[in-house]
């Protein structure tokens, strides 16, 4: 067998027969290079034999091994090697695109969707890589991770180039930054939405979490279009100081691009955008002040990429609904139901404050917390729930390998610290929890279901089940409508 991979002083040499780079042994096909990555729960080195059996022509790993039957190269960092190999194998695709990174605790997906929409409206063919969908201009597929592993990310970027794309907008998580998934990607712009408590199970402290975000801005080349930062966020100065590239700010209170609120209603906001060479009034047809920040972030980046004031004014009222973000379902005679991805303390607060403006009735909240994640935020989320919701239904999110009842108990602890009477029920079956809230709410109420947004799978250790909150909502509303129809005198 010809050696299809070797490393020299000047870098990797990849043979002509190599067909791909894989970090998951189950996905290996003949001709692939398999990169074995040590993980928190599983070690990729344990699956080298499986990868070779599936046709891997070379293996890269961190451990000293002598019994691999194909060329094996030991490296200090498998993740770094995977990123470098993939970037080289796919021809450095980001160099052929206007690539934009969007990071932050909340709002990333909305900014990715909206910036992509603004760029496409301006004739800049744009692909997007997000936690919901990966759109490579000529095709789409559901996303598996917020930020794909480096070989997948480079493959998506290469496909965008192949499909005639001019730009790519990439949702970048803190995990993706630390795990070097975006290494080798040359971003022209990096956007920060905000930083609030999240992922401390992974990062350990807020300081390390903030530094993980800052790493993305340290990566920006000095001659790039630069950083786009939220001037109203408390970490603005810290992140701005990390960027070698120019910094552009946005905000409501301050910033180079500002939004003056002209009229605020539960369902839309009339805003006047000023700065960065534009001044115009438009309507944002998405509720909540947090969405003003999202549209400011997208607009600031769009302006830097050459989108005109006329396009912005025309397209902002047309910005699309992002799946699982304040996704509204309503039926006559039934409560309004809203599915939202809010899964952090700040995200939950923002969603509840927004929803309270949408109703004259009560706010029902159905929520849980993800297993294997920051446990310290759970009582805080319970306190927020009891403060801003009228009735709280505690349920399971994706417990993963944790006990779902223990997670619920931590949320209940926070609820009871504020107002025990707000707790309606603990129902760990998420479908039944949604049905309970919709069945007990009055037609004037709103039922807010948070945590999972557009996700289609609920994870229980080694067992996964298909569960889409919006589908359960539709079924529950239909069941309620049928029940109330059957209860009407003379109806059979």
WOVEN-V386263 format. One record per residue. PSI is psi in whole degrees, -180 to 180 (none if undefined). NEAR is the number of other C-alpha atoms within 10 Angstrom. Layout:
BEGIN
PSI,NEAR
PSI,NEAR
END
This chain:
BEGIN
131,6
142,9
115,14
0,18
131,21
162,15
136,12
179,7
-29,5
0,6
-165,11
144,15
115,15
127,16
159,15
-19,11
-7,14
133,17
-11,15
171,20
129,29
143,24
-5,22
115,16
-27,24
-19,11
-3,12
137,21
162,20
130,16
-7,20
153,24
131,31
127,30
117,29
120,27
126,23
132,17
176,9
-36,6
-28,6
150,10
119,12
-23,20
-24,21
-15,13
16,17
-45,24
-40,17
-42,13
-42,29
-41,23
-29,15
-4,17
11,17
134,27
-11,27
157,25
139,25
134,25
175,24
-19,19
155,16
111,10
143,11
-6,8
19,8
133,13
0,13
167,16
130,18
130,22
124,18
135,16
165,15
-37,10
113,16
-38,21
-42,26
-43,18
-43,22
-44,27
-44,25
-43,20
-46,25
-42,24
-43,25
-45,17
-41,22
9,18
33,15
59,18
-32,24
-22,23
-16,15
10,16
157,23
96,19
133,23
131,29
138,26
118,26
171,28
168,22
-50,21
152,23
-4,24
-50,25
-42,26
-43,24
-41,29
-49,29
-45,25
-39,25
-42,28
-43,26
-42,23
-42,26
-44,28
-39,17
-28,16
5,18
10,10
104,19
118,19
129,26
159,34
145,28
114,30
179,26
-11,22
-50,22
152,18
113,22
114,22
27,25
-49,20
-2,12
165,11
155,13
152,11
150,14
148,16
-38,14
156,15
-52,21
119,23
157,24
154,21
-43,29
-37,24
-41,18
-47,22
-34,29
-42,21
-45,22
-41,32
-38,22
-39,20
-43,27
-47,22
-35,13
7,15
18,15
150,22
-26,19
162,26
134,30
122,28
126,31
122,28
115,29
164,26
-35,25
-44,17
-34,22
-52,18
-38,18
13,15
29,20
-27,24
6,27
136,22
-11,21
123,23
99,21
138,26
-32,24
142,25
129,27
137,29
125,31
-54,26
167,22
116,20
178,18
127,17
149,23
30,20
-16,17
-31,12
-45,14
-23,18
-50,11
161,14
-35,15
-42,10
-33,13
-46,22
-41,19
-35,19
-45,18
-42,23
-29,22
-39,16
-39,28
-26,28
-25,18
-21,19
127,23
148,17
-31,13
13,10
176,15
-17,21
-171,24
141,29
111,27
147,28
109,31
-19,24
-6,18
141,15
-18,12
10,17
-53,17
-38,13
-46,12
-42,22
-37,22
-19,13
-15,17
125,21
-24,17
167,22
147,16
129,19
131,22
156,23
159,27
177,21
-47,18
-34,10
170,13
158,18
-34,18
120,23
156,24
119,24
125,15
117,15
-45,12
131,11
121,15
169,13
-30,15
-17,14
167,17
127,22
124,19
152,19
119,18
133,22
137,17
169,14
32,17
9,10
155,15
109,14
159,14
141,14
176,17
131,19
112,21
45,19
131,22
158,20
139,23
-30,16
-29,18
-23,19
-43,22
-41,22
-43,25
-32,21
-45,25
-48,30
-41,27
-42,26
-44,23
-40,26
-42,22
-43,17
-25,16
10,18
10,11
134,20
163,16
-41,17
-43,11
-44,14
-49,23
-36,19
-38,14
-26,20
-42,19
-16,16
3,16
137,19
158,14
131,15
126,18
130,19
7,23
107,21
50,24
113,18
135,17
132,15
153,15
150,14
133,9
9,13
159,20
150,27
138,24
137,26
126,24
128,25
148,25
-5,22
121,24
11,24
163,23
-47,20
-41,19
-42,21
-43,23
-49,19
-42,17
-45,24
-42,24
-40,14
-45,18
-35,24
-27,19
-14,15
-2,17
149,15
-8,10
-154,16
156,19
119,25
132,30
127,29
116,31
162,27
-160,29
146,28
137,21
151,21
9,16
-177,17
106,18
-26,17
-21,13
-11,20
-51,24
-36,22
-42,19
-35,27
-40,29
-40,20
-42,20
-47,31
-24,24
-39,16
-16,20
157,22
-34,19
131,21
128,27
114,24
131,30
-171,25
144,27
-107,25
99,23
-22,22
-124,18
7,13
161,15
122,14
-35,21
-37,16
-39,12
-46,23
-40,24
-37,16
-38,20
-43,27
-37,25
-45,17
-39,22
-48,25
-25,16
-24,13
-54,15
98,14
-28,14
-16,12
-22,20
112,20
-47,18
154,16
115,19
105,18
-22,17
109,14
-40,24
-44,19
-33,14
-43,21
-43,28
-39,20
-49,17
-46,25
-34,26
-29,17
-17,14
150,19
164,16
-25,16
-6,14
169,22
135,27
117,28
123,26
115,30
163,27
-40,24
-22,26
-122,23
5,21
146,20
-7,15
133,14
129,20
127,19
88,18
-119,13
3,7
131,9
144,12
150,11
127,10
119,17
115,18
-43,25
-34,25
-40,12
-39,16
-48,24
-45,15
-41,14
-40,20
-39,24
-42,14
-41,15
-43,19
-43,17
-42,11
-46,12
-31,13
-40,13
-24,12
-12,11
133,9
132,7
-6,7
132,8
none,7
END
